């Protein structure tokens, strides 16, 4: 299973998510994304990255779209 800090690092280093405020919560095999992104594309990209993480069976995408 991926560690929270690892997933946060991948999200922060993803150029298309630069400047977004994404919080990660991991519980067993579920990842929950919360915070704010600037577009629907960024929201989907963050979810795609979470799904690719080792051991993830469920992703809850609670990201909001809009300015900080």
Gaussian input, Z-matrix of N, CA and C with variables (Angstrom, degrees):
# hf/3-21g

backbone

0 1
 N
 C     1     B1
 C     2     B2     1     A1
 N     3     B3     2     A2     1     D1
 C     4     B4     3     A3     2     D2
 C     5     B5     4     A4     3     D3
 N     6     B6     5     A5     4     D4
 C     7     B7     6     A6     5     D5
 C     8     B8     7     A7     6     D6
 N     9     B9     8     A8     7     D7
 C    10    B10     9     A9     8     D8
 C    11    B11    10    A10     9     D9
 N    12    B12    11    A11    10    D10
 C    13    B13    12    A12    11    D11
 C    14    B14    13    A13    12    D12
 N    15    B15    14    A14    13    D13
 C    16    B16    15    A15    14    D14
 C    17    B17    16    A16    15    D15
 N    18    B18    17    A17    16    D16
 C    19    B19    18    A18    17    D17
 C    20    B20    19    A19    18    D18
 N    21    B21    20    A20    19    D19
 C    22    B22    21    A21    20    D20
 C    23    B23    22    A22    21    D21
 N    24    B24    23    A23    22    D22
 C    25    B25    24    A24    23    D23
 C    26    B26    25    A25    24    D24
 N    27    B27    26    A26    25    D25
 C    28    B28    27    A27    26    D26
 C    29    B29    28    A28    27    D27
 N    30    B30    29    A29    28    D28
 C    31    B31    30    A30    29    D29
 C    32    B32    31    A31    30    D30
 N    33    B33    32    A32    31    D31
 C    34    B34    33    A33    32    D32
 C    35    B35    34    A34    33    D33
 N    36    B36    35    A35    34    D34
 C    37    B37    36    A36    35    D35
 C    38    B38    37    A37    36    D36
 N    39    B39    38    A38    37    D37
 C    40    B40    39    A39    38    D38
 C    41    B41    40    A40    39    D39
 N    42    B42    41    A41    40    D40
 C    43    B43    42    A42    41    D41
 C    44    B44    43    A43    42    D42
 N    45    B45    44    A44    43    D43
 C    46    B46    45    A45    44    D44
 C    47    B47    46    A46    45    D45
 N    48    B48    47    A47    46    D46
 C    49    B49    48    A48    47    D47
 C    50    B50    49    A49    48    D48
 N    51    B51    50    A50    49    D49
 C    52    B52    51    A51    50    D50
 C    53    B53    52    A52    51    D51
 N    54    B54    53    A53    52    D52
 C    55    B55    54    A54    53    D53
 C    56    B56    55    A55    54    D54
 N    57    B57    56    A56    55    D55
 C    58    B58    57    A57    56    D56
 C    59    B59    58    A58    57    D57
 N    60    B60    59    A59    58    D58
 C    61    B61    60    A60    59    D59
 C    62    B62    61    A61    60    D60
 N    63    B63    62    A62    61    D61
 C    64    B64    63    A63    62    D62
 C    65    B65    64    A64    63    D63
 N    66    B66    65    A65    64    D64
 C    67    B67    66    A66    65    D65
 C    68    B68    67    A67    66    D66
 N    69    B69    68    A68    67    D67
 C    70    B70    69    A69    68    D68
 C    71    B71    70    A70    69    D69
 N    72    B72    71    A71    70    D70
 C    73    B73    72    A72    71    D71
 C    74    B74    73    A73    72    D72
 N    75    B75    74    A74    73    D73
 C    76    B76    75    A75    74    D74
 C    77    B77    76    A76    75    D75
 N    78    B78    77    A77    76    D76
 C    79    B79    78    A78    77    D77
 C    80    B80    79    A79    78    D78
 N    81    B81    80    A80    79    D79
 C    82    B82    81    A81    80    D80
 C    83    B83    82    A82    81    D81
 N    84    B84    83    A83    82    D82
 C    85    B85    84    A84    83    D83
 C    86    B86    85    A85    84    D84
 N    87    B87    86    A86    85    D85
 C    88    B88    87    A87    86    D86
 C    89    B89    88    A88    87    D87
 N    90    B90    89    A89    88    D88
 C    91    B91    90    A90    89    D89
 C    92    B92    91    A91    90    D90
 N    93    B93    92    A92    91    D91
 C    94    B94    93    A93    92    D92
 C    95    B95    94    A94    93    D93
 N    96    B96    95    A95    94    D94
 C    97    B97    96    A96    95    D95
 C    98    B98    97    A97    96    D96
 N    99    B99    98    A98    97    D97
 C   100   B100    99    A99    98    D98
 C   101   B101   100   A100    99    D99
 N   102   B102   101   A101   100   D100
 C   103   B103   102   A102   101   D101
 C   104   B104   103   A103   102   D102
 N   105   B105   104   A104   103   D103
 C   106   B106   105   A105   104   D104
 C   107   B107   106   A106   105   D105
 N   108   B108   107   A107   106   D106
 C   109   B109   108   A108   107   D107
 C   110   B110   109   A109   108   D108
 N   111   B111   110   A110   109   D109
 C   112   B112   111   A111   110   D110
 C   113   B113   112   A112   111   D111
 N   114   B114   113   A113   112   D112
 C   115   B115   114   A114   113   D113
 C   116   B116   115   A115   114   D114
 N   117   B117   116   A116   115   D115
 C   118   B118   117   A117   116   D116
 C   119   B119   118   A118   117   D117
 N   120   B120   119   A119   118   D118
 C   121   B121   120   A120   119   D119
 C   122   B122   121   A121   120   D120
 N   123   B123   122   A122   121   D121
 C   124   B124   123   A123   122   D122
 C   125   B125   124   A124   123   D123
 N   126   B126   125   A125   124   D124
 C   127   B127   126   A126   125   D125
 C   128   B128   127   A127   126   D126
 N   129   B129   128   A128   127   D127
 C   130   B130   129   A129   128   D128
 C   131   B131   130   A130   129   D129
 N   132   B132   131   A131   130   D130
 C   133   B133   132   A132   131   D131
 C   134   B134   133   A133   132   D132
 N   135   B135   134   A134   133   D133
 C   136   B136   135   A135   134   D134
 C   137   B137   136   A136   135   D135
 N   138   B138   137   A137   136   D136
 C   139   B139   138   A138   137   D137
 C   140   B140   139   A139   138   D138
 N   141   B141   140   A140   139   D139
 C   142   B142   141   A141   140   D140
 C   143   B143   142   A142   141   D141
 N   144   B144   143   A143   142   D142
 C   145   B145   144   A144   143   D143
 C   146   B146   145   A145   144   D144
 N   147   B147   146   A146   145   D145
 C   148   B148   147   A147   146   D146
 C   149   B149   148   A148   147   D147
 N   150   B150   149   A149   148   D148
 C   151   B151   150   A150   149   D149
 C   152   B152   151   A151   150   D150
 N   153   B153   152   A152   151   D151
 C   154   B154   153   A153   152   D152
 C   155   B155   154   A154   153   D153
 N   156   B156   155   A155   154   D154
 C   157   B157   156   A156   155   D155
 C   158   B158   157   A157   156   D156
 N   159   B159   158   A158   157   D157
 C   160   B160   159   A159   158   D158
 C   161   B161   160   A160   159   D159
 N   162   B162   161   A161   160   D160
 C   163   B163   162   A162   161   D161
 C   164   B164   163   A163   162   D162
 N   165   B165   164   A164   163   D163
 C   166   B166   165   A165   164   D164
 C   167   B167   166   A166   165   D165
 N   168   B168   167   A167   166   D166
 C   169   B169   168   A168   167   D167
 C   170   B170   169   A169   168   D168
 N   171   B171   170   A170   169   D169
 C   172   B172   171   A171   170   D170
 C   173   B173   172   A172   171   D171
 N   174   B174   173   A173   172   D172
 C   175   B175   174   A174   173   D173
 C   176   B176   175   A175   174   D174
 N   177   B177   176   A176   175   D175
 C   178   B178   177   A177   176   D176
 C   179   B179   178   A178   177   D177
 N   180   B180   179   A179   178   D178
 C   181   B181   180   A180   179   D179
 C   182   B182   181   A181   180   D180
 N   183   B183   182   A182   181   D181
 C   184   B184   183   A183   182   D182
 C   185   B185   184   A184   183   D183
 N   186   B186   185   A185   184   D184
 C   187   B187   186   A186   185   D185
 C   188   B188   187   A187   186   D186
 N   189   B189   188   A188   187   D187
 C   190   B190   189   A189   188   D188
 C   191   B191   190   A190   189   D189
 N   192   B192   191   A191   190   D190
 C   193   B193   192   A192   191   D191
 C   194   B194   193   A193   192   D192
 N   195   B195   194   A194   193   D193
 C   196   B196   195   A195   194   D194
 C   197   B197   196   A196   195   D195
 N   198   B198   197   A197   196   D196
 C   199   B199   198   A198   197   D197
 C   200   B200   199   A199   198   D198
 N   201   B201   200   A200   199   D199
 C   202   B202   201   A201   200   D200
 C   203   B203   202   A202   201   D201

   B1=1.4647
   B2=1.5262
   B3=1.2973
   B4=1.4613
   B5=1.5338
   B6=1.3011
   B7=1.4573
   B8=1.5253
   B9=1.3277
   B10=1.4574
   B11=1.5296
   B12=1.3268
   B13=1.4668
   B14=1.5234
   B15=1.3380
   B16=1.4641
   B17=1.5215
   B18=1.3335
   B19=1.4606
   B20=1.5214
   B21=1.3407
   B22=1.4651
   B23=1.5296
   B24=1.3179
   B25=1.4592
   B26=1.5296
   B27=1.3232
   B28=1.4683
   B29=1.5226
   B30=1.3245
   B31=1.4608
   B32=1.5289
   B33=1.3368
   B34=1.4645
   B35=1.5183
   B36=1.3368
   B37=1.4630
   B38=1.5278
   B39=1.3348
   B40=1.4563
   B41=1.5262
   B42=1.3108
   B43=1.4629
   B44=1.5256
   B45=1.3320
   B46=1.4668
   B47=1.5284
   B48=1.3333
   B49=1.4701
   B50=1.5244
   B51=1.3187
   B52=1.4570
   B53=1.5322
   B54=1.3098
   B55=1.4551
   B56=1.5117
   B57=1.3232
   B58=1.4637
   B59=1.5235
   B60=1.3021
   B61=1.4602
   B62=1.5273
   B63=1.3319
   B64=1.4624
   B65=1.5201
   B66=1.3242
   B67=1.4606
   B68=1.5172
   B69=1.3238
   B70=1.4574
   B71=1.5181
   B72=1.3201
   B73=1.4595
   B74=1.5290
   B75=1.3239
   B76=1.4609
   B77=1.5146
   B78=1.3093
   B79=1.4606
   B80=1.5185
   B81=1.3259
   B82=1.4691
   B83=1.5187
   B84=1.3191
   B85=1.4692
   B86=1.5245
   B87=1.3465
   B88=1.4636
   B89=1.5245
   B90=1.3241
   B91=1.4629
   B92=1.5201
   B93=1.3230
   B94=1.4582
   B95=1.5216
   B96=1.3193
   B97=1.4590
   B98=1.5255
   B99=1.3214
   B100=1.4673
   B101=1.5257
   B102=1.3103
   B103=1.4538
   B104=1.5147
   B105=1.3419
   B106=1.4609
   B107=1.5255
   B108=1.3229
   B109=1.4708
   B110=1.5264
   B111=1.3309
   B112=1.4638
   B113=1.5265
   B114=1.3506
   B115=1.4631
   B116=1.5285
   B117=1.3306
   B118=1.4584
   B119=1.5270
   B120=1.3278
   B121=1.4583
   B122=1.5224
   B123=1.3332
   B124=1.4646
   B125=1.5308
   B126=1.3060
   B127=1.4635
   B128=1.5316
   B129=1.3236
   B130=1.4658
   B131=1.5271
   B132=1.3170
   B133=1.4644
   B134=1.5319
   B135=1.3157
   B136=1.4656
   B137=1.5267
   B138=1.3235
   B139=1.4616
   B140=1.5266
   B141=1.3259
   B142=1.4745
   B143=1.5252
   B144=1.3220
   B145=1.4612
   B146=1.5246
   B147=1.3177
   B148=1.4723
   B149=1.5264
   B150=1.3353
   B151=1.4629
   B152=1.5242
   B153=1.3206
   B154=1.4633
   B155=1.5257
   B156=1.3243
   B157=1.4632
   B158=1.5300
   B159=1.3065
   B160=1.4620
   B161=1.5371
   B162=1.3301
   B163=1.4551
   B164=1.5158
   B165=1.3238
   B166=1.4643
   B167=1.5287
   B168=1.3243
   B169=1.4654
   B170=1.5234
   B171=1.3256
   B172=1.4567
   B173=1.5216
   B174=1.3283
   B175=1.4640
   B176=1.5234
   B177=1.3115
   B178=1.4564
   B179=1.5186
   B180=1.3134
   B181=1.4568
   B182=1.5273
   B183=1.3211
   B184=1.4688
   B185=1.5251
   B186=1.3272
   B187=1.4543
   B188=1.5226
   B189=1.3141
   B190=1.4564
   B191=1.5301
   B192=1.3095
   B193=1.4694
   B194=1.5167
   B195=1.3146
   B196=1.4588
   B197=1.5056
   B198=1.3229
   B199=1.4604
   B200=1.5249
   B201=1.3328
   B202=1.4851
   B203=1.4984
   A1=109.32
   A2=115.79
   A3=121.40
   A4=110.18
   A5=115.46
   A6=121.88
   A7=109.54
   A8=115.38
   A9=121.22
   A10=111.10
   A11=116.72
   A12=120.47
   A13=111.98
   A14=117.09
   A15=120.69
   A16=110.94
   A17=116.39
   A18=120.24
   A19=110.64
   A20=117.37
   A21=120.17
   A22=110.49
   A23=116.51
   A24=120.60
   A25=111.45
   A26=116.96
   A27=120.74
   A28=110.12
   A29=117.37
   A30=120.71
   A31=110.96
   A32=117.23
   A33=120.94
   A34=112.42
   A35=116.75
   A36=119.75
   A37=113.01
   A38=116.88
   A39=120.93
   A40=109.10
   A41=116.10
   A42=121.85
   A43=112.59
   A44=117.58
   A45=120.13
   A46=112.47
   A47=117.68
   A48=120.88
   A49=111.42
   A50=116.59
   A51=121.55
   A52=110.69
   A53=117.03
   A54=121.73
   A55=114.52
   A56=117.65
   A57=120.79
   A58=109.93
   A59=115.88
   A60=122.24
   A61=107.90
   A62=116.89
   A63=121.23
   A64=109.66
   A65=115.66
   A66=122.29
   A67=108.71
   A68=116.54
   A69=122.78
   A70=109.41
   A71=115.12
   A72=121.39
   A73=106.60
   A74=116.93
   A75=121.14
   A76=108.71
   A77=114.85
   A78=121.87
   A79=107.81
   A80=115.70
   A81=122.50
   A82=108.96
   A83=118.97
   A84=121.12
   A85=112.44
   A86=117.29
   A87=121.16
   A88=110.10
   A89=115.18
   A90=122.47
   A91=107.56
   A92=116.37
   A93=121.22
   A94=108.09
   A95=115.40
   A96=122.49
   A97=108.16
   A98=115.95
   A99=120.90
   A100=107.66
   A101=116.14
   A102=121.18
   A103=110.73
   A104=115.42
   A105=119.99
   A106=110.68
   A107=114.16
   A108=122.16
   A109=107.45
   A110=116.30
   A111=120.17
   A112=114.39
   A113=117.07
   A114=118.53
   A115=110.71
   A116=114.72
   A117=120.77
   A118=110.58
   A119=116.90
   A120=120.88
   A121=111.16
   A122=116.37
   A123=120.19
   A124=110.76
   A125=116.72
   A126=120.75
   A127=109.97
   A128=116.65
   A129=120.74
   A130=111.25
   A131=117.77
   A132=121.47
   A133=110.77
   A134=117.32
   A135=120.39
   A136=110.77
   A137=116.79
   A138=120.20
   A139=111.23
   A140=117.53
   A141=121.06
   A142=110.81
   A143=116.14
   A144=120.33
   A145=110.22
   A146=117.06
   A147=120.35
   A148=111.06
   A149=117.46
   A150=121.15
   A151=111.82
   A152=118.03
   A153=121.90
   A154=113.08
   A155=117.16
   A156=120.40
   A157=111.00
   A158=115.35
   A159=121.53
   A160=111.15
   A161=115.73
   A162=121.69
   A163=115.59
   A164=117.61
   A165=120.63
   A166=110.19
   A167=115.45
   A168=121.62
   A169=111.84
   A170=116.67
   A171=121.13
   A172=109.11
   A173=116.33
   A174=121.25
   A175=108.33
   A176=115.45
   A177=121.48
   A178=107.46
   A179=117.10
   A180=121.07
   A181=108.67
   A182=115.13
   A183=122.31
   A184=111.53
   A185=116.95
   A186=121.14
   A187=110.78
   A188=115.67
   A189=122.59
   A190=108.48
   A191=116.44
   A192=121.57
   A193=109.13
   A194=116.14
   A195=120.75
   A196=111.70
   A197=117.56
   A198=121.21
   A199=110.46
   A200=114.78
   A201=119.95
   A202=112.48
   D1=138.93
   D2=179.36
   D3=-70.85
   D4=146.22
   D5=176.20
   D6=-84.86
   D7=150.56
   D8=-179.99
   D9=-55.57
   D10=-46.22
   D11=-177.48
   D12=-63.43
   D13=-34.26
   D14=178.27
   D15=-65.66
   D16=-46.85
   D17=-179.25
   D18=-65.74
   D19=-41.23
   D20=177.68
   D21=-61.09
   D22=-39.06
   D23=179.23
   D24=-64.54
   D25=-42.47
   D26=178.41
   D27=-63.60
   D28=-44.29
   D29=179.96
   D30=-62.39
   D31=-43.37
   D32=-178.78
   D33=-68.09
   D34=-30.34
   D35=-177.67
   D36=-86.90
   D37=-4.67
   D38=178.60
   D39=-79.41
   D40=116.93
   D41=-174.02
   D42=-54.74
   D43=-40.92
   D44=-176.86
   D45=-69.38
   D46=-12.94
   D47=179.41
   D48=-106.95
   D49=12.01
   D50=-179.22
   D51=-58.54
   D52=129.87
   D53=178.00
   D54=86.53
   D55=2.94
   D56=179.12
   D57=-89.35
   D58=153.07
   D59=178.85
   D60=-108.22
   D61=93.01
   D62=-176.27
   D63=-115.94
   D64=124.25
   D65=176.35
   D66=-104.45
   D67=140.30
   D68=-177.01
   D69=-116.28
   D70=134.68
   D71=172.69
   D72=-127.24
   D73=132.04
   D74=178.93
   D75=-122.49
   D76=127.74
   D77=176.69
   D78=-134.01
   D79=108.11
   D80=-175.70
   D81=56.36
   D82=-113.93
   D83=-177.71
   D84=-104.84
   D85=15.67
   D86=179.91
   D87=-110.73
   D88=131.58
   D89=174.27
   D90=-109.48
   D91=131.99
   D92=175.32
   D93=-117.91
   D94=127.65
   D95=177.98
   D96=-105.37
   D97=129.86
   D98=178.10
   D99=-136.98
   D100=164.15
   D101=-179.90
   D102=121.93
   D103=-150.28
   D104=-173.93
   D105=-137.14
   D106=136.81
   D107=173.40
   D108=-124.95
   D109=170.32
   D110=-174.39
   D111=-94.22
   D112=-14.34
   D113=-176.64
   D114=-153.27
   D115=165.07
   D116=176.52
   D117=-64.89
   D118=-33.98
   D119=178.58
   D120=-63.14
   D121=-41.29
   D122=178.04
   D123=-65.84
   D124=-39.12
   D125=178.52
   D126=-61.21
   D127=-44.80
   D128=179.67
   D129=-67.99
   D130=-38.48
   D131=179.46
   D132=-63.82
   D133=-43.77
   D134=177.81
   D135=-60.97
   D136=-41.06
   D137=178.43
   D138=-65.72
   D139=-41.00
   D140=178.02
   D141=-59.95
   D142=-42.26
   D143=179.37
   D144=-63.61
   D145=-43.26
   D146=179.51
   D147=-62.15
   D148=-41.00
   D149=179.44
   D150=-62.78
   D151=-30.81
   D152=-178.15
   D153=-76.34
   D154=-13.30
   D155=-177.65
   D156=-67.89
   D157=141.77
   D158=-177.80
   D159=-62.79
   D160=130.06
   D161=175.28
   D162=86.70
   D163=1.95
   D164=-178.70
   D165=-83.86
   D166=126.32
   D167=178.16
   D168=-110.89
   D169=-22.04
   D170=-177.69
   D171=-143.04
   D172=139.47
   D173=174.77
   D174=-126.49
   D175=124.07
   D176=173.23
   D177=-101.24
   D178=117.46
   D179=-177.56
   D180=-106.08
   D181=97.70
   D182=179.77
   D183=-103.44
   D184=17.74
   D185=-179.56
   D186=-64.90
   D187=138.12
   D188=176.85
   D189=-100.67
   D190=147.72
   D191=179.63
   D192=-104.86
   D193=129.19
   D194=177.89
   D195=152.57
   D196=-179.94
   D197=179.89
   D198=-70.12
   D199=157.45
   D200=179.76
   D201=-62.70

